[in-house]
Amino acid sequence: AFNDQADELLVRPAARAYQAVVPEVLRIAVGNVISNVLEPWSVVNQLLQGKPVPALSGAARFVLNTTLGLAGVVDIATPIGLERQPEDLGQTLGRWGLPAGPYLVLPLLGPSSRRDATGTVGAYRLDPVWHAADGDQRSAFTFFFVLDTRVRLLGTERVIEGASLDRYSFIRDSYLQRRRNLVFDGDPPPPKEDDE
């Protein structure tokens, strides 16, 4: 209820205003910079998961986009075949065998699980780029990250409202299935109930 109120009163109106006022090309540039800033942490998680090829690809993306792409404003890596393969600490912990645990809805952060919440806290504590930035830079990054994410989710509102009578269950099940799929790179093992 808290998140719904915060979204209705603050986040959604800000996202709609941002979408209406800021030209698409500038919004794409902001999204590119955000993705570029997150790339080193993704590389670290790829290495922790034993994925050297995606880690090398991510490192190359970061170097190319930071240098030739004007600090990440222009994504030049994707057109030359270096696709973004984001990984986070929650996925790494899942890959190491830590179960998702109970579903959680975190204030302002939204859907999560015990494992992913631990990964989120761990990311803030361990991410070297986050620590290299000062307080104002971190605040600006967080502000634009939330706006960029919320703008991308504006189109899903009708799908969520029309998909199920139980909105909470629909979001919970969708979140947990998506995260399970991400942990296993799109090829999750069958659930334990199916094994018995």
Secondary structure, DSSP 8 states (H G I E B T S, - for coil): -HHHHHIIIIIHHHHHHHHHHS-HHHHHHHHHHHHHHHHHHHHHHHHHTT-HHHHHHHHHHHHHHHHTTTTTTS--TGGGT-------HHHHHHHTT----SEEEETTTEEEEHHHHHHHHHHHHH-HHHHHS-HHHHHHHHHHHHHHHHHHHGGGHHHHHHH-S-HHHHHHHHHHHHHHHHHTTT-----HHHH-
